[in-house]
Amino acid sequence: MRRCREGEAIALLRIHFTGQDMARTTLADEPDPMWEVLLSLHQLQGRDGMTHYGTWRERARRLLPRSATGLLQLAPPRGYSPDFLTPAELSTSFDSALERVMSTSRTRLRQELELLETRRPPTTWTRDLASGRADAVRGLGQALRSYHQHAIAPYWASIRALVRADHQQQVGHLSGAGVEQLLGRLHPSVRWNAPVLEIAGFADRDVYLDGRGLRLQPAVFCWLTPTKLHDPELPPVLVYPVQHAPGTLRRITTESRSQPLAALLGTTRAAALEAIAGGCTTTVLAERCEISLAGASRQAGILRDAGLITTRRAGQSVQHDLTLLGKAVLTGGLLQGVN
């Protein structure tokens, strides 16, 4: 245990690294859709972070779809939430992340929901879900999709931009001083005491990576302290808060695109520019903009010719990224006075 100034012991999560773990530690450059869903459900039920989440919380509570209310039983504001809600493997698209959740085995559903029952009373739906009933499992998928569409998707461009900005800052630490400095600077509650990463705010516990490495996942809806999966046997993930100023979590809708950016580029092209923030392939661009692959390729070509994006071959895919000019246009730096 670490001790504070007055000598009082502070409970710590201690993550033990080997040399192999240091080499296998990765830093995600994209938000994880299911972690943002889960952590936002916590925020929805809480009162903390009013300056950062207050506007989002008021709107999300007021317009919460009826089909999504059951998720509040699975994600209490504090304490345990089932690990199957946040698959250990990173999926940058919601559809692929949801597919991983829906493929959870019945055995794991039962085990994790039984663990949840030791912390809060079950409902008929959670009992049915624990038993693997097909209608309850379908209901879980419908609830997650409905909630994501309502509370996360309109803010996704903003979430991605904040995570990408954090990633660039962390990469600066990594390139300048290595993994150890990166680990030590993740968050004020984190301290690197080689070869152990100490994190305050958890129950006193030791986690041994044993050569598996650690995925560092920034999250906009993570508040005050990092978090992680409960089961130490799952691939290790440490989710840490993205530092962002009040008002930077913004809702972007089709209607908002019809203002300065869409007036300059057109609605579809404005949506394409937003979708490319943080980088994506042509296939992902088509999915995010809900247009054909040929249409996505055409929009990317126009944006590239205008100097707003770059395009490069990445294996079998084509990867698009914003240029400095594209970032300035997207953030509004070159749109003052455009009506």
Buried (B, 14 or more C-beta within 10 A) or exposed (E): EEEEEEEEEEEBBBBEBBEEBBEBBEBBBBBBBBBBBBBBBBBBEBEEBEEBBEBBBEBBEEEBBEBBEBBBBBBBBEEBBBBBBBBBEBBBBBEBBBEBBEEBEEEEBBBBBEBBBEEEEBEEBBEBBBEBBEEBBEBBEBBBBBBBEBBBBBBBBBBBBBBBBBBEBBEEBBEEEEBBEBBBBBBEBBBBEEBBBBBBBBEEEEBBBEEBBBBBBBBBBBBEBBBBBEBBEBBBBBBBBBEBEEEBBBBBEEEBBEEBBBBBBBBBBBBBBBBBBBBBBBBBBBBBBEBEEEBBBBBBEBBBEBEBBBBEEEEEEBBBBBBEBBBBBBEEEBBEEEE
